[in-house]
Amino acid sequence: MAEDRRYRGLLIGNAVFPGDPHGLPALNGPRDDIAQLEQVLTDPQVGLFDSADLETLSDHEIQDVRERVDDLFTKARRGDVVLLYYSGHGLLDERGTLYLCAKNTRSSALRSTALSAIEINNIVDGSAASSTVIILDCCYSGAFKGAAAEAPLSGRGRYVLTSSRSTQLTRAADGPGRPSPFTGQLVRALRTAQPGKSGEHLTVAEIYHQVHDWVTAGAVIAPQLRFTGEGDVAFARRPAQFLPEQGQKGTVAPGGKGAGQKGTVAPGGEGAGLSGPAPELPLRAERSQARPAVLTMNRRRALAALSFAGVAGGGGALSWALWPKGARSGADSKNSASDRFDVPRGRKKIDAVMPVPARDGAQSDAPRDYWLFAGTDYLRVSISATAQYPVHRVLKGPAQLKSWGDTIGKVEGFEEGIDTVLRVPGESDQHWVFSKDQYICMKVSPERNYEDKLVSGPSPISDWSDAFDGFTSIDAVIPVPGSTNQVWVFSGAKYVLTELKDGAEAGGRPWKVGTIPVQWKGSIGSREGFSTGIDAAIPLPGEPHQYWVFSGMRYMKIRILTDGEHTDSVRQGPGILRTGSA
C-alpha cells in the first residue's frame, strides 16, 4: 500500500543563470514551482511525502545539483518511491541529448556545466528504489528518454512526466509570483481530484491524463508520459472532499446545494474537479524571460537566400564566393570551371526558398536540395554539406516561374514573384506559398519542378491573422530547429514565434512577438541592413544551428543556440552578393 512506502523527493528550481545571462535569461516561475509543489506534496490531506523527506534546491550550481541528485538515489532503499522534479531551462546538444541547466550553466559548455539526461539515467540505474518518478518542466523535456527497455533491474517502474514533446518549447510563468502553466496545472490536479473515484490514491498516470487535458486545451504543447517497468504508482492521496485551489476564497460546501458536483466550491470560489475546465493561460508566456525575446532557431527559412549569388567580400580581408567557382549548371559540374551563377541583373534580393522533397518521403530539417526564387526567376541547387560554401552546384536553371504551370506559374499575382514558402508540418512535399496578401497550398514532386499540383487557394493571408499576429504580408520564415511546427515569421523588423496547426489547415497559436533589433542583437539585429528585415535563410546540412541569412544584396552566416530564448552570433560576413551580367 502507498501508506507503507517511504516517499522521498528532490525539487530543483533554477531561475537565474548569471554565467550566461544572454543565452539563459532569468525565469519567473521555478522558485514558485518548487514552493507550490512542496506545499501540496507535504499537505496531510493530499501529499504522501513527509516534509523531512522532500528537499528543495533553488538556484544552486551544477556540482551541488549533481551531488544532491546522486545522494537522493543512493540513499533510497527497496520499496521507496523517489521523486526528482526540475523547473528551469532545458537545452539540447547537437546529438539531441537533453541537459538541465544550473545556476552556473553556460550554453557553450553544456557537458561540464549542466546535468544531462544520460547522467540522470545512470544514477537512477544504480538505485534500489522500487519506483522513480521524474517530472521535468523545461523546454525539450520530452527528449528525456528514460530507462532502457529492460531497466530498472531492481525496481518496479520508472515514470517520466514532461511538460512538452522533445521538439517543443515549454511555456514559462506569466510573471513574478506565479508558477509555470504546466506545474500550476500539476498542483491543481493534485488539489482538486474528484473524491471517491477509483480508490483513495491518485496514480501518476491519472494525474498525467488530467494535466494533459488541461494544458492542451486550446494549445498544441503536449505533456508526455513515459513508463518503463510494471504497474502504476500512487503519487498522492485523493481528497475526502473537494479542496479549493490555492488562493481561492470561499469554502467547500459539505452538503446541500452543489454538494457532490464536480468542481463545486461555495460560496464565491471557483473549484474544479478532475473534469473541470482549464483556466485561461497567458498567450505570450514562454519558458524564459525577463525580456520579450526570441526563441532560437533559424532553420528552414534560411532556405531562401542563396541561390543566385556569387560574392564580393564584405570588407577587409573577407572576400570569397557563396559557392565554388565550379558550381555550374548540370550534374557533371566540376571545380575546374571559373564561371558561377550570380544574382540576375535587375534583381535586388533572393525572395524565397523551397526545400526539394526527398524521394523516399522523409522529412529533414536541413535538406540538401532547394529551389531558390528571385523575382520571376528560379533556380534549383544543391547546398554544400561542408559549410564552406552555400551552394555545392547548380542543378537546374535559371528559368522562369511560368514553368510551374499548375501552381505559382498560373495563379494571378504569383507568377510575378513570391515572398516566402512555409512547409506543411509533417508533409515533405507540401508547402504554403505566400505572395503579397495571398497564399496557396501546393504539392510538388522531387523529380522535376513542373510536376506540381495546386492543393488549395489562392486564399487571403487573413486566414493566418492569429498565427502571424495580424501581419498583412510576410518576408521570411525560420523554423525552430528540431521542430516540425514551430516557426519564426518575419515582417519587416517585426517577428512572431508561432506554433502551426498539424496538417494542412492554415493557422496556429502565436507565442511571442518582438523586433529584430531587440531580440537578435547577437547577429542580424546588430548589422546594418539586417536589423530592418530579412528576406531568407538557409540551414547548413550537417551543421546544426548554422544558417545563411540574406537581406537585400547582403548575406552572412549566423549560429543560433536554442531554449525558450535563443543565443545568436555571427560566424561569417556580412558580405555583398554580386550582380550577374545576364
Secondary structure as GFF3:
##gff-version 3
##sequence-region A 1 582
A	DSSP	three_ten_helix	2	4	.	.	.	ID=ss1
A	DSSP	beta_strand	7	13	.	.	.	ID=ss2
A	DSSP	alpha_helix	30	41	.	.	.	ID=ss3
A	DSSP	three_ten_helix	51	53	.	.	.	ID=ss4
A	DSSP	beta_strand	54	58	.	.	.	ID=ss5
A	DSSP	alpha_helix	62	74	.	.	.	ID=ss6
A	DSSP	beta_strand	81	87	.	.	.	ID=ss7
A	DSSP	beta_strand	90	92	.	.	.	ID=ss8
A	DSSP	beta_strand	98	101	.	.	.	ID=ss9
A	DSSP	alpha_helix	110	113	.	.	.	ID=ss10
A	DSSP	beta_strand	114	116	.	.	.	ID=ss11
A	DSSP	alpha_helix	117	125	.	.	.	ID=ss12
A	DSSP	beta_strand	131	137	.	.	.	ID=ss13
A	DSSP	three_ten_helix	141	143	.	.	.	ID=ss14
A	DSSP	beta_strand	157	162	.	.	.	ID=ss15
A	DSSP	alpha_helix	181	191	.	.	.	ID=ss16
A	DSSP	beta_strand	201	203	.	.	.	ID=ss17
A	DSSP	alpha_helix	204	215	.	.	.	ID=ss18
A	DSSP	beta_strand	224	229	.	.	.	ID=ss19
A	DSSP	beta_strand	234	237	.	.	.	ID=ss20
A	DSSP	three_ten_helix	300	304	.	.	.	ID=ss21
A	DSSP	three_ten_helix	306	308	.	.	.	ID=ss22
A	DSSP	beta_strand	311	312	.	.	.	ID=ss23
A	DSSP	beta_strand	352	355	.	.	.	ID=ss24
A	DSSP	beta_strand	369	374	.	.	.	ID=ss25
A	DSSP	beta_strand	377	383	.	.	.	ID=ss26
A	DSSP	beta_strand	391	400	.	.	.	ID=ss27
A	DSSP	three_ten_helix	401	403	.	.	.	ID=ss28
A	DSSP	three_ten_helix	414	416	.	.	.	ID=ss29
A	DSSP	beta_strand	420	423	.	.	.	ID=ss30
A	DSSP	beta_strand	430	435	.	.	.	ID=ss31
A	DSSP	beta_strand	438	444	.	.	.	ID=ss32
A	DSSP	beta_strand	452	460	.	.	.	ID=ss33
A	DSSP	three_ten_helix	461	464	.	.	.	ID=ss34
A	DSSP	beta_strand	476	479	.	.	.	ID=ss35
A	DSSP	beta_strand	486	491	.	.	.	ID=ss36
A	DSSP	beta_strand	494	500	.	.	.	ID=ss37
A	DSSP	beta_strand	508	515	.	.	.	ID=ss38
A	DSSP	alpha_helix	516	519	.	.	.	ID=ss39
A	DSSP	three_ten_helix	524	526	.	.	.	ID=ss40
A	DSSP	beta_strand	536	539	.	.	.	ID=ss41
A	DSSP	beta_strand	546	551	.	.	.	ID=ss42
A	DSSP	beta_strand	554	562	.	.	.	ID=ss43
A	DSSP	beta_strand	566	577	.	.	.	ID=ss44
###
